[in-house]
Amino acid sequence: MPGGLMGLLQLGKRTLQANQYAQNVVGNNIANVNTPGYSRQRVRLTPGPSVQSPYGKIGSGVNIEGIERMRDNFTDQIFRNSTSNLSRWEMTDMILQRTDAAFSEEDDSGIGAMIDRFFNSWYDLSNDPESTQARVAVREAGLSLSHTINRMARYVRDQRVSANAQVESIVGRVNGLISKIADLNAKIPGVKDLSITRSSELMDQRDRLIDELSELVDVQVSDSGNVGLNVYIGSLNVVSGGNALEIEMTSNVSNGVPITELTVLGSVPLEIKNGELAGLIELRDETLPAYSNDLDTLTQGIVEQVNTYHAAGYAADGSTGINFFDNQFITAESIRLSSDILNDVNTIAPSAQDAAGDNNQALLIAGLKDTPTLDGSSIRDYYGRIINQIGEDGYLAKVNVQNYEIMQSQASLQREAIIGISLDEEMVEMIKYEQAYQAAARVISTADSMIETLLSLK
């Protein structure tokens, strides 16, 4: 009979089982308080179905509907977006710090110091145009300048080569992660399955993999129900259920620098806006090439302007039309002195006419350092613009790192408030379920006593 003594015993039994199970879940939470990536769990309890009695409907106790994993998709996405932004700017900041240090002028070995030394040597030569020692100083200053420019240009190129190698390495990691996420998708029951056998630990593993993926690329996630999560990189769906879309790499070479292009499905370009991969691609394809182009412009200006005045001058033996720099090599990586200057310092031409003591060409060349001939700037000022640009780019990266560290920290705290385990809160839950268990045991004891009373009647 509904609502009878046997029904009361069954109600008490289900209550004991529900609270015992809830205690197990609380104990598991406490055990995993220091486990990275673990999501707090709660038992989802629902009222049992009402049954009809002679006096109306009456409840049948409590049912265990399933385990609820404490996650919030919106908070997770904010955390992953901030992580992607932070990782991008941390990568950019790290490489730009190295670049800024390489261009440093603190030890007087940089391009700026070599420019000053080179043009100052022409001033010294103008004071004594016949001096062999002054000519040797000009040649040595020219060699130092060209070698320093060569070295810095190679450094920038090497940074691009290194960035491309890191791109390839990260793409390998990304492909590995999306493959693992797809495998877990295939193992995890769909979101509509609320049975207690649902695998929370596999879902935690999948979320940890997506968090790791968000450090490398910009990730968007949507839940598609029974087929698992869809994962997007940019606008491309790279994980759909148990299927993963691999990122393909095609290698090309541009100006001696290997450039790996990223595509999917053979020809669809992969557009990445954030994460370490986006930072590396921007450095490789935009930021560092801009520095190389500026160095090439500076080098071409030095070669052409110095050669123009030098070729118009007269050497010690009266010869003219001699280039100081080899005019076949006008890029930063290739700049070099002409063979005439390398072989004989007497071919240096400081004079505007074939006359002993004339120093006009030496003065003209020395004045190039401060003459606005490169986009309205002098050679020295143009190089200063390059240094300033590197410094500004580095400062912007550092500011963005600081800003996104704050945002990521706030997002992490917000997420931790949802998924994290508070021992105080778990103790409260433990006491709550313990008291409910004791009360249910009292119900069974009371029902048993009532049955004994009934059976004792004669």
C-alpha positions as CSV (number, residue, x, y, z in Angstrom):
1,M,0.0,0.0,0.0
2,P,1.4,3.4,-1.0
3,G,2.5,5.3,2.1
4,G,2.5,2.1,4.2
5,L,5.2,0.9,6.5
6,M,7.1,-1.0,3.8
7,G,7.0,2.1,1.7
8,L,8.4,4.1,4.6
9,L,11.3,1.5,4.9
10,Q,12.0,1.9,1.2
11,L,12.0,5.7,1.4
12,G,14.5,5.5,4.3
13,K,16.7,3.1,2.4
14,R,16.8,5.4,-0.7
15,T,17.6,8.3,1.6
16,L,20.5,6.4,3.2
17,Q,21.9,5.4,-0.2
18,A,21.6,8.9,-1.6
19,N,23.4,10.6,1.3
20,Q,26.0,7.8,1.4
21,Y,26.7,8.4,-2.3
22,A,26.8,12.2,-1.7
23,Q,29.4,11.6,1.1
24,N,31.5,9.6,-1.4
25,V,31.5,12.5,-3.8
26,V,32.4,15.0,-1.0
27,G,35.2,12.7,0.0
28,N,36.5,12.5,-3.6
29,N,36.5,16.3,-3.7
30,I,38.5,16.5,-0.6
31,A,41.0,13.9,-1.9
32,N,41.5,16.0,-5.1
33,V,41.8,19.4,-3.4
34,N,45.4,19.7,-4.8
35,T,44.9,17.9,-8.1
36,P,45.5,20.2,-11.1
37,G,42.6,20.6,-13.4
38,Y,40.1,18.8,-11.1
39,S,36.6,20.1,-11.3
40,R,34.5,20.2,-8.1
41,Q,31.6,17.7,-8.2
42,R,28.1,17.6,-6.6
43,V,25.5,14.9,-6.5
44,R,22.4,15.9,-8.3
45,L,19.5,14.8,-6.1
46,T,15.8,15.0,-7.3
47,P,12.6,14.2,-5.5
48,G,11.2,10.7,-6.2
49,P,8.0,10.4,-8.1
50,S,4.8,10.9,-6.1
51,V,2.5,7.9,-5.6
52,Q,-1.2,7.9,-5.1
53,S,-2.5,7.0,-1.7
54,P,-6.1,6.9,-0.4
55,Y,-5.5,10.3,1.0
56,G,-3.8,11.9,-2.0
57,K,-0.4,11.8,-3.6
58,I,2.6,11.3,-1.4
59,G,6.4,11.5,-2.1
60,S,8.5,8.5,-2.5
61,G,11.8,9.9,-1.2
62,V,14.9,11.0,-3.2
63,N,16.6,9.8,-6.4
64,I,20.2,10.2,-7.5
65,E,20.0,11.7,-10.9
66,G,23.8,12.0,-11.5
67,I,27.0,13.8,-10.7
68,E,27.2,17.5,-11.7
69,R,30.6,18.8,-12.6
70,M,30.9,22.4,-11.5
71,R,31.9,24.2,-14.7
72,D,30.8,27.3,-16.5
73,N,31.4,27.5,-20.3
74,F,31.3,31.3,-20.4
75,T,33.9,31.6,-17.6
76,D,36.1,28.9,-19.2
77,Q,36.0,30.8,-22.5
78,I,37.0,34.1,-20.9
79,F,39.9,32.3,-19.2
80,R,41.1,30.8,-22.4
81,N,40.8,34.0,-24.4
82,S,42.9,35.8,-21.8
83,T,45.4,32.9,-21.8
84,S,45.7,33.1,-25.6
85,N,46.3,36.9,-25.5
86,L,48.8,36.6,-22.7
87,S,50.8,33.8,-24.4
88,R,50.9,35.8,-27.7
89,W,52.4,38.9,-26.0
90,E,54.7,36.9,-23.7
91,M,56.2,35.3,-26.8
92,T,56.5,38.6,-28.6
93,D,58.0,40.3,-25.5
94,M,60.6,37.6,-25.1
95,I,61.9,37.8,-28.7
96,L,61.8,41.6,-28.8
97,Q,63.7,41.8,-25.5
98,R,66.5,39.7,-27.1
99,T,66.4,41.9,-30.2
100,D,66.6,45.1,-28.2
101,A,69.5,43.7,-26.3
102,A,71.3,42.7,-29.5
103,F,71.0,46.3,-30.8
104,S,72.1,47.8,-27.6
105,E,74.6,50.6,-27.8
106,E,75.8,50.3,-24.2
107,D,79.2,48.8,-25.0
108,D,79.9,51.0,-28.1
109,S,79.9,48.0,-30.4
110,G,76.5,48.7,-32.0
111,I,75.7,50.1,-35.4
112,G,75.2,53.6,-34.1
113,A,78.7,53.7,-32.5
114,M,80.2,52.3,-35.8
115,I,78.4,55.0,-37.8
116,D,79.9,57.7,-35.5
117,R,83.3,56.1,-35.7
118,F,83.2,55.8,-39.5
119,F,82.2,59.4,-40.3
120,N,84.4,60.8,-37.5
121,S,87.4,59.0,-39.2
122,W,86.6,61.1,-42.3
123,Y,86.8,64.2,-40.3
124,D,90.2,63.1,-39.0
125,L,91.3,62.4,-42.5
126,S,90.2,65.9,-43.6
127,N,92.6,67.3,-41.1
128,D,95.5,65.5,-42.8
129,P,94.5,64.2,-46.2
130,E,98.0,62.9,-47.0
131,S,98.3,60.8,-43.8
132,T,98.5,57.1,-44.4
133,Q,97.6,56.4,-40.8
134,A,94.4,58.4,-41.2
135,R,93.6,56.5,-44.4
136,V,94.1,53.2,-42.5
137,A,91.8,54.4,-39.8
138,V,89.1,55.2,-42.4
139,R,89.4,51.8,-43.9
140,E,89.3,50.0,-40.5
141,A,86.2,52.1,-39.5
142,G,84.5,51.2,-42.8
143,L,85.3,47.5,-42.2
144,S,83.9,47.7,-38.6
145,L,80.8,49.4,-39.9
146,S,80.1,46.9,-42.6
147,H,80.9,43.9,-40.4
148,T,78.6,45.3,-37.6
149,I,75.7,45.9,-40.1
150,N,76.3,42.3,-41.5
151,R,76.2,40.9,-38.0
152,M,73.0,42.6,-37.0
153,A,71.2,41.8,-40.2
154,R,72.2,38.1,-39.8
155,Y,70.9,38.3,-36.2
156,V,67.5,39.5,-37.4
157,R,67.4,36.8,-40.1
158,D,68.4,34.1,-37.5
159,Q,65.5,35.3,-35.3
160,R,63.1,34.8,-38.2
161,V,64.6,31.3,-38.9
162,S,64.2,30.5,-35.2
163,A,60.6,31.8,-35.1
164,N,59.8,29.6,-38.1
165,A,61.2,26.5,-36.4
166,Q,59.1,27.3,-33.3
167,V,56.1,27.7,-35.6
168,E,56.6,24.1,-36.9
169,S,57.2,22.8,-33.4
170,I,54.0,24.4,-32.1
171,V,51.9,23.2,-35.0
172,G,53.0,19.7,-34.1
173,R,51.9,20.2,-30.5
174,V,48.6,21.7,-31.7
175,N,47.9,18.7,-34.0
176,G,48.7,16.3,-31.1
177,L,46.3,18.2,-28.7
178,I,43.4,18.3,-31.1
179,S,43.8,14.6,-31.8
180,K,43.7,13.8,-28.1
181,I,40.6,16.0,-27.6
182,A,38.9,14.2,-30.5
183,D,39.7,10.8,-28.9
184,L,38.3,12.0,-25.6
185,N,35.2,13.3,-27.3
186,A,34.6,9.8,-28.6
187,K,34.9,8.3,-25.1
188,I,32.8,10.7,-23.2
189,P,29.0,10.3,-23.2
190,G,27.0,13.2,-24.6
191,V,25.8,16.0,-22.4
192,K,22.2,14.7,-22.4
193,D,23.3,11.5,-20.6
194,L,22.9,12.3,-16.9
195,S,23.6,8.8,-15.6
196,I,26.0,8.5,-12.7
197,T,28.4,6.6,-14.9
198,R,29.3,9.8,-16.8
199,S,33.1,10.2,-16.8
200,S,34.0,13.4,-15.0
201,E,37.6,12.6,-15.0
202,L,37.7,12.3,-18.8
203,M,35.9,15.6,-19.1
204,D,38.5,17.2,-16.8
205,Q,41.3,15.7,-19.0
206,R,39.6,17.2,-22.1
207,D,39.3,20.6,-20.5
208,R,43.0,20.6,-19.5
209,L,43.9,19.8,-23.1
210,I,41.8,22.7,-24.3
211,D,43.4,25.0,-21.8
212,E,46.8,23.9,-23.0
213,L,45.7,24.4,-26.6
214,S,44.5,28.0,-25.7
215,E,48.1,28.9,-24.9
216,L,49.2,28.0,-28.4
217,V,46.3,29.3,-30.5
218,D,43.0,31.2,-30.1
219,V,40.3,28.6,-29.3
220,Q,36.6,28.7,-29.3
221,V,34.5,25.8,-27.9
222,S,30.8,24.9,-28.4
223,D,28.9,21.9,-27.0
224,S,27.1,20.0,-29.7
225,G,25.2,17.7,-27.4
226,N,25.6,13.9,-27.8
227,V,28.5,14.1,-30.2
228,G,30.8,16.0,-27.8
229,L,32.6,19.4,-28.0
230,N,33.3,21.3,-31.2
231,V,36.7,23.1,-31.1
232,Y,37.5,26.0,-33.4
233,I,40.8,27.6,-34.2
234,G,39.8,31.0,-35.6
235,S,36.8,30.2,-37.8
236,L,37.9,26.6,-38.6
237,N,36.2,23.6,-36.9
238,V,39.3,21.5,-36.1
239,V,37.5,19.1,-33.7
240,S,34.0,17.8,-34.3
241,G,33.0,14.8,-32.2
242,G,35.7,12.2,-32.6
243,N,37.1,13.7,-35.7
244,A,40.2,16.0,-35.8
245,L,41.3,18.2,-38.7
246,E,45.0,18.3,-38.9
247,I,46.9,21.5,-39.7
248,E,49.2,21.0,-42.7
249,M,52.5,22.7,-43.2
250,T,54.0,23.8,-46.5
251,S,57.6,25.1,-46.5
252,N,58.9,27.9,-48.8
253,V,62.0,30.0,-48.8
254,S,61.9,33.8,-49.0
255,N,65.1,35.8,-49.1
256,G,67.0,32.9,-47.5
257,V,64.4,32.5,-44.7
258,P,62.3,29.4,-44.5
259,I,58.6,30.3,-44.3
260,T,56.2,27.6,-43.3
261,E,52.6,28.3,-44.4
262,L,49.7,26.7,-42.5
263,T,46.6,25.3,-44.2
264,V,43.9,22.8,-43.6
265,L,42.2,20.6,-46.2
266,G,45.0,21.2,-48.6
267,S,44.5,24.9,-49.4
268,V,42.4,26.7,-46.8
269,P,44.6,29.2,-44.9
270,L,44.7,28.9,-41.2
271,E,44.1,32.3,-39.6
272,I,45.4,32.7,-36.1
273,K,44.9,35.8,-34.0
274,N,46.2,34.9,-30.6
275,G,48.4,32.4,-28.7
276,E,52.1,31.7,-29.0
277,L,51.6,30.7,-32.7
278,A,50.1,34.0,-33.6
279,G,52.9,35.9,-31.9
280,L,55.6,33.9,-33.7
281,I,53.9,34.3,-37.1
282,E,53.6,38.1,-36.7
283,L,57.2,38.4,-35.6
284,R,58.4,36.2,-38.5
285,D,56.3,37.8,-41.2
286,E,55.9,41.4,-40.1
287,T,57.9,42.8,-37.2
288,L,61.3,41.3,-37.9
289,P,61.1,41.8,-41.7
290,A,60.3,45.5,-41.0
291,Y,63.6,45.8,-39.1
292,S,65.5,44.0,-41.9
293,N,64.0,46.4,-44.5
294,D,64.9,49.4,-42.4
295,L,68.5,48.1,-42.1
296,D,68.6,47.5,-45.9
297,T,67.4,51.1,-46.5
298,L,70.0,52.4,-44.1
299,T,72.7,50.3,-45.8
300,Q,71.8,51.3,-49.3
301,G,71.8,55.0,-48.3
302,I,75.3,54.7,-46.8
303,V,76.7,52.8,-49.8
304,E,75.2,55.1,-52.4
305,Q,75.9,58.4,-50.7
306,V,79.4,57.6,-49.6
307,N,80.2,56.2,-53.1
308,T,78.7,59.2,-54.8
309,Y,81.1,61.6,-53.1
310,H,84.1,59.2,-53.0
311,A,83.9,58.4,-56.7
312,A,84.0,62.1,-57.5
313,G,87.1,62.5,-55.4
314,Y,90.8,62.0,-56.2
315,A,93.1,59.4,-54.6
316,A,96.7,59.9,-53.7
317,D,97.9,58.9,-57.2
318,G,95.4,61.2,-58.9
319,S,93.0,58.4,-59.9
320,T,89.2,59.0,-59.6
321,G,85.9,57.2,-60.0
322,I,86.7,54.7,-57.2
323,N,83.9,53.4,-55.0
324,F,84.6,53.1,-51.3
325,F,81.9,50.4,-50.9
326,D,81.3,47.6,-53.4
327,N,78.2,48.9,-55.2
328,Q,77.1,45.4,-56.1
329,F,76.3,44.7,-52.4
330,I,73.8,47.2,-51.0
331,T,71.9,45.1,-48.5
332,A,72.6,44.9,-44.8
333,E,73.8,41.3,-44.9
334,S,76.1,41.9,-47.9
335,I,77.6,45.4,-47.5
336,R,81.4,45.3,-48.0
337,L,84.3,47.6,-49.0
338,S,85.4,47.7,-52.6
339,S,88.4,45.6,-53.5
340,D,90.3,48.8,-54.4
341,I,90.0,50.1,-50.8
342,L,90.7,46.7,-49.3
343,N,93.9,46.3,-51.3
344,D,95.3,49.8,-51.0
345,V,94.5,52.6,-48.6
346,N,96.0,55.1,-51.1
347,T,92.9,54.7,-53.3
348,I,90.9,56.5,-50.6
349,A,89.9,59.8,-52.2
350,P,89.6,62.7,-49.7
351,S,90.2,65.4,-52.3
352,A,87.8,67.3,-54.7
353,Q,90.7,67.9,-57.1
354,D,94.0,66.4,-57.9
355,A,95.9,68.7,-55.5
356,A,97.9,67.9,-52.4
357,G,96.2,68.9,-49.2
358,D,92.7,69.2,-50.6
359,N,90.1,67.8,-48.2
360,N,86.7,68.8,-49.6
361,Q,85.5,65.2,-50.4
362,A,86.5,64.0,-47.0
363,L,84.4,66.8,-45.4
364,L,81.4,66.1,-47.6
365,I,81.5,62.4,-46.7
366,A,81.9,63.2,-43.0
367,G,78.9,65.6,-43.2
368,L,76.7,62.8,-44.5
369,K,76.2,61.5,-40.9
370,D,74.0,64.6,-40.1
371,T,72.7,65.5,-43.5
372,P,68.9,64.7,-44.0
373,T,69.1,62.4,-47.0
374,L,67.1,59.3,-45.9
375,D,63.4,60.0,-45.8
376,G,64.1,63.4,-44.4
377,S,66.5,62.0,-41.8
378,S,70.3,61.9,-41.6
379,I,72.0,58.5,-41.6
380,R,72.5,58.7,-37.8
381,D,69.0,59.8,-37.2
382,Y,67.6,57.1,-39.4
383,Y,69.3,54.5,-37.4
384,G,68.0,56.1,-34.3
385,R,64.5,55.6,-35.7
386,I,65.2,51.9,-36.1
387,I,66.3,51.7,-32.5
388,N,63.3,53.7,-31.3
389,Q,60.9,51.4,-33.3
390,I,62.4,48.3,-31.7
391,G,62.1,49.9,-28.3
392,E,58.5,51.0,-28.9
393,D,57.5,47.5,-30.1
394,G,59.2,46.0,-27.0
395,Y,57.4,48.5,-24.7
396,L,54.0,47.8,-26.3
397,A,54.6,44.0,-25.8
398,K,55.6,44.5,-22.2
399,V,52.5,46.7,-21.5
400,N,50.3,44.1,-23.1
401,V,51.9,41.3,-21.1
402,Q,51.2,43.3,-17.9
403,N,47.6,44.0,-18.9
404,Y,46.8,40.5,-19.9
405,E,48.4,39.1,-16.8
406,I,45.9,41.1,-14.8
407,M,43.0,39.9,-17.0
408,Q,44.1,36.3,-16.9
409,S,44.6,36.4,-13.2
410,Q,41.0,37.8,-12.7
411,A,39.6,35.2,-15.1
412,S,41.5,32.4,-13.3
413,L,40.1,33.6,-9.9
414,Q,36.6,33.7,-11.3
415,R,36.9,30.2,-12.7
416,E,38.5,28.9,-9.6
417,A,35.5,30.1,-7.6
418,I,33.4,27.7,-9.7
419,I,35.6,24.7,-10.2
420,G,37.9,25.0,-7.2
421,I,37.5,23.1,-3.9
422,S,37.0,24.9,-0.6
423,L,37.7,22.6,2.3
424,D,35.4,24.7,4.5
425,E,32.6,24.3,2.1
426,E,33.2,20.6,1.7
427,M,33.1,20.2,5.5
428,V,29.7,21.9,5.6
429,E,28.5,19.5,2.8
430,M,29.9,16.6,4.8
431,I,28.0,17.6,7.9
432,K,24.8,18.2,6.0
433,Y,24.9,14.7,4.4
434,E,25.9,13.1,7.7
435,Q,22.9,14.6,9.5
436,A,20.6,13.6,6.7
437,Y,22.0,10.1,6.8
438,Q,21.4,9.9,10.6
439,A,17.9,11.2,10.2
440,A,17.2,8.6,7.5
441,A,18.5,5.9,9.8
442,R,16.1,7.2,12.4
443,V,13.3,6.9,10.0
444,I,14.1,3.3,9.3
445,S,14.5,2.6,13.0
446,T,11.1,4.2,13.7
447,A,9.5,2.2,10.8
448,D,11.0,-1.0,12.2
449,S,9.6,-0.2,15.6
450,M,6.2,0.5,14.2
451,I,6.3,-2.8,12.4
452,E,7.2,-4.6,15.5
453,T,4.4,-2.9,17.3
454,L,2.0,-4.0,14.6
455,L,3.2,-7.6,14.6
456,S,2.9,-7.8,18.4
457,L,-0.8,-7.2,18.3
458,K,-3.0,-10.2,19.1
